[in-house]
């Protein structure tokens, strides 16, 4: 499965991403995307729990050049 493009479309004032645009699906909520990621529908992404919330994150690619520094 090819990695689908996922972009943030809305966030709260504190920076919590709440809505995403997924190729072929339009805009979806964080909860719906988290369900899809947990079901294995989005290669290259995983879900973390932060303060009881499910947060979508891309998997590390193993390149030092791609890391924040």
N, C-alpha and C positions, 0 to 999 in steps of 0.2 A: 504494500500500500504506500503510495506516495504521500509525503508530508503535505497537508493542506495548509494554506495560508490562513493564519488567525491574527486579527488585529483588534486592539482595544478601541471601542467606540465611545464608551462613557465611563466616568469614574466619579467617586465621591470627592468632597473637598479635601479629605485626608489622603487621597490617592489610591483608594481601594478600587480596583477595576471591577465594574459591575455588569457591563455589556460588551460583547465581542462580535465582530463580523467574521463569519466562517464562509469560505468559498463554497458556493452552492446552497447555503442555508440562510444567508442574510444575517440580520442581527439576532443574537440569542443571549440569554442571561448567563451569569457566572455559574449558577446552579445547574442549568441545562448542559453547559459545556463541561462542567466537572463530571456530570453523569456520563457523558459521552467519552471523556478521557478515561475515566475509571473502567468503562466497558471496552477499552482498547480501540476506539474508533479514530483516534488521532495519534499517529505515530510521531514520536519525538517530544511528547508532552507527558507530564505527570501531575498528580494532585498532591498538595501538601496541606496539612491542617495547621492553621495559625489562629490562635485565640478562638478556637472552635469553628472557624470558617474554612471552607475548602478553597484553596488558592491554586490556580492553574499556573504551571511553570514549564518552560521548555527544558528539555534534558540537556545536560552539559555535552559539548561536542569534543572535549578533550584538547582544545587548542589554547595555548597560553595567550595567543594574540587576540582571542575572542573574550577573554576574561576582563572584568572591570578591574581597574588597578588603582 
